[in-house]
Amino acid sequence: MIMEWRKSSRSGNAGDCVELRQDLSAVRDSKRPGVSLPVSRDAVRELITKLAR
């Protein structure tokens, strides 16, 4: 199964962004796509909630 990654629409074309896996289970640096950091869905939701304030 191929996992899709999403990046912020505000990241532009510079390539310096953090990407979030579609299922919210990992993040990665767009410059190093072969390396990802597993995270819990709850942690991602909490981060997004705090950033939206």
VMD Tcl script that builds the backbone (N, CA, C; Angstrom):
set m [mol new atoms 159]
animate dup $m
set s [atomselect $m all]
$s set {name element resname resid chain x y z} {
  {N N MET 1 A 0.839 -1.174 0.000}
  {CA C MET 1 A 0.000 0.000 0.000}
  {C C MET 1 A 0.890 1.245 0.000}
  {N N ILE 2 A 0.596 2.178 -0.874}
  {CA C ILE 2 A 1.350 3.422 -0.972}
  {C C ILE 2 A 0.684 4.465 -0.088}
  {N N MET 3 A 1.470 5.068 0.793}
  {CA C MET 3 A 0.937 6.120 1.649}
  {C C MET 3 A 1.176 7.466 0.991}
  {N N GLU 4 A 0.197 8.323 1.095}
  {CA C GLU 4 A 0.323 9.651 0.532}
  {C C GLU 4 A 0.718 10.632 1.632}
  {N N TRP 5 A 1.505 11.613 1.245}
  {CA C TRP 5 A 1.976 12.645 2.156}
  {C C TRP 5 A 1.381 13.979 1.742}
  {N N ARG 6 A 1.104 14.822 2.738}
  {CA C ARG 6 A 0.540 16.145 2.483}
  {C C ARG 6 A 1.467 17.196 3.062}
  {N N LYS 7 A 1.570 18.299 2.372}
  {CA C LYS 7 A 2.319 19.430 2.922}
  {C C LYS 7 A 1.427 20.656 2.894}
  {N N SER 8 A 1.782 21.616 3.679}
  {CA C SER 8 A 0.992 22.823 3.783}
  {C C SER 8 A 0.923 23.533 2.435}
  {N N SER 9 A -0.226 24.072 2.129}
  {CA C SER 9 A -0.366 24.855 0.900}
  {C C SER 9 A 0.440 26.146 0.982}
  {N N ARG 10 A 0.848 26.537 2.178}
  {CA C ARG 10 A 1.645 27.753 2.372}
  {C C ARG 10 A 3.148 27.500 2.286}
  {N N SER 11 A 3.546 26.261 2.074}
  {CA C SER 11 A 4.968 25.958 2.069}
  {C C SER 11 A 5.674 26.420 0.800}
  {N N GLY 12 A 4.942 26.671 -0.255}
  {CA C GLY 12 A 5.534 27.157 -1.494}
  {C C GLY 12 A 6.366 26.092 -2.190}
  {N N ASN 13 A 7.254 26.510 -3.054}
  {CA C ASN 13 A 8.066 25.580 -3.831}
  {C C ASN 13 A 9.501 25.492 -3.350}
  {N N ALA 14 A 9.810 26.069 -2.203}
  {CA C ALA 14 A 11.182 26.077 -1.702}
  {C C ALA 14 A 11.647 24.695 -1.261}
  {N N GLY 15 A 10.719 23.828 -0.927}
  {CA C GLY 15 A 11.080 22.475 -0.514}
  {C C GLY 15 A 11.446 22.351 0.951}
  {N N ASP 16 A 11.317 23.423 1.708}
  {CA C ASP 16 A 11.617 23.404 3.145}
  {C C ASP 16 A 10.316 23.281 3.925}
  {N N CYS 17 A 9.806 22.073 4.027}
  {CA C CYS 17 A 8.544 21.934 4.735}
  {C C CYS 17 A 8.466 20.587 5.442}
  {N N VAL 18 A 7.546 20.530 6.358}
  {CA C VAL 18 A 7.242 19.284 7.062}
  {C C VAL 18 A 6.007 18.701 6.404}
  {N N GLU 19 A 6.045 17.417 6.120}
  {CA C GLU 19 A 4.906 16.755 5.503}
  {C C GLU 19 A 4.256 15.817 6.514}
  {N N LEU 20 A 2.961 15.655 6.392}
  {CA C LEU 20 A 2.174 14.812 7.282}
  {C C LEU 20 A 1.589 13.668 6.464}
  {N N ARG 21 A 1.751 12.462 6.967}
  {CA C ARG 21 A 1.198 11.322 6.248}
  {C C ARG 21 A -0.320 11.388 6.271}
  {N N GLN 22 A -0.937 10.997 5.180}
  {CA C GLN 22 A -2.389 11.115 5.016}
  {C C GLN 22 A -3.171 10.494 6.170}
  {N N ASP 23 A -2.674 9.398 6.727}
  {CA C ASP 23 A -3.398 8.740 7.830}
  {C C ASP 23 A -3.027 9.306 9.203}
  {N N LEU 24 A -2.275 10.405 9.224}
  {CA C LEU 24 A -1.872 11.130 10.439}
  {C C LEU 24 A -0.978 10.307 11.367}
  {N N SER 25 A -0.217 9.373 10.833}
  {CA C SER 25 A 0.591 8.511 11.698}
  {C C SER 25 A 2.092 8.801 11.631}
  {N N ALA 26 A 2.513 9.778 10.809}
  {CA C ALA 26 A 3.942 10.079 10.701}
  {C C ALA 26 A 4.149 11.463 10.088}
  {N N VAL 27 A 5.302 12.041 10.376}
  {CA C VAL 27 A 5.728 13.291 9.762}
  {C C VAL 27 A 7.121 13.088 9.172}
  {N N ARG 28 A 7.477 13.950 8.209}
  {CA C ARG 28 A 8.804 13.869 7.617}
  {C C ARG 28 A 9.217 15.222 7.080}
  {N N ASP 29 A 10.504 15.376 6.871}
  {CA C ASP 29 A 11.082 16.567 6.264}
  {C C ASP 29 A 11.066 16.356 4.755}
  {N N SER 30 A 10.549 17.297 4.006}
  {CA C SER 30 A 10.439 17.125 2.559}
  {C C SER 30 A 11.793 16.965 1.876}
  {N N LYS 31 A 12.855 17.447 2.525}
  {CA C LYS 31 A 14.196 17.304 1.948}
  {C C LYS 31 A 14.760 15.906 2.157}
  {N N ARG 32 A 14.186 15.144 3.096}
  {CA C ARG 32 A 14.644 13.773 3.385}
  {C C ARG 32 A 13.439 12.837 3.418}
  {N N PRO 33 A 12.800 12.612 2.289}
  {CA C PRO 33 A 11.552 11.841 2.270}
  {C C PRO 33 A 11.693 10.373 2.676}
  {N N GLY 34 A 12.894 9.847 2.712}
  {CA C GLY 34 A 13.070 8.450 3.106}
  {C C GLY 34 A 13.055 8.236 4.603}
  {N N VAL 35 A 13.046 9.323 5.373}
  {CA C VAL 35 A 13.090 9.240 6.836}
  {C C VAL 35 A 11.813 9.869 7.389}
  {N N SER 36 A 11.086 9.115 8.205}
  {CA C SER 36 A 9.879 9.663 8.808}
  {C C SER 36 A 9.862 9.389 10.305}
  {N N LEU 37 A 9.092 10.180 11.018}
  {CA C LEU 37 A 8.962 10.066 12.466}
  {C C LEU 37 A 7.537 9.632 12.783}
  {N N PRO 38 A 7.368 8.445 13.357}
  {CA C PRO 38 A 6.009 8.016 13.711}
  {C C PRO 38 A 5.446 8.876 14.836}
  {N N VAL 39 A 4.183 9.210 14.734}
  {CA C VAL 39 A 3.495 10.000 15.760}
  {C C VAL 39 A 2.096 9.423 15.945}
  {N N SER 40 A 1.507 9.710 17.097}
  {CA C SER 40 A 0.136 9.250 17.324}
  {C C SER 40 A -0.841 10.252 16.704}
  {N N ARG 41 A -1.998 9.763 16.320}
  {CA C ARG 41 A -3.021 10.652 15.760}
  {C C ARG 41 A -3.426 11.711 16.778}
  {N N ASP 42 A -3.498 11.323 18.036}
  {CA C ASP 42 A -3.865 12.282 19.077}
  {C C ASP 42 A -2.844 13.408 19.172}
  {N N ALA 43 A -1.574 13.086 19.047}
  {CA C ALA 43 A -0.521 14.109 19.098}
  {C C ALA 43 A -0.651 15.073 17.928}
  {N N VAL 44 A -0.952 14.551 16.753}
  {CA C VAL 44 A -1.119 15.411 15.572}
  {C C VAL 44 A -2.328 16.316 15.754}
  {N N ARG 45 A -3.426 15.761 16.211}
  {CA C ARG 45 A -4.634 16.571 16.424}
  {C C ARG 45 A -4.383 17.665 17.463}
  {N N GLU 46 A -3.683 17.322 18.533}
  {CA C GLU 46 A -3.379 18.312 19.571}
  {C C GLU 46 A -2.508 19.432 19.010}
  {N N LEU 47 A -1.504 19.081 18.226}
  {CA C LEU 47 A -0.626 20.083 17.614}
  {C C LEU 47 A -1.422 21.011 16.701}
  {N N ILE 48 A -2.255 20.437 15.857}
  {CA C ILE 48 A -3.049 21.261 14.930}
  {C C ILE 48 A -3.990 22.171 15.686}
  {N N THR 49 A -4.607 21.655 16.740}
  {CA C THR 49 A -5.505 22.478 17.555}
  {C C THR 49 A -4.755 23.650 18.173}
  {N N LYS 50 A -3.565 23.399 18.702}
  {CA C LYS 50 A -2.792 24.476 19.330}
  {C C LYS 50 A -2.312 25.500 18.309}
  {N N LEU 51 A -1.946 25.032 17.123}
  {CA C LEU 51 A -1.481 25.955 16.087}
  {C C LEU 51 A -2.612 26.820 15.546}
  {N N ALA 52 A -3.813 26.315 15.589}
  {CA C ALA 52 A -4.966 27.047 15.049}
  {C C ALA 52 A -5.449 28.164 15.967}
  {N N ARG 53 A -4.952 28.188 17.183}
  {CA C ARG 53 A -5.408 29.232 18.148}
  {C C ARG 53 A -4.867 30.574 17.814}
}
mol reanalyze $m
mol bondsrecalc $m
mol representation Tube
mol addrep $m
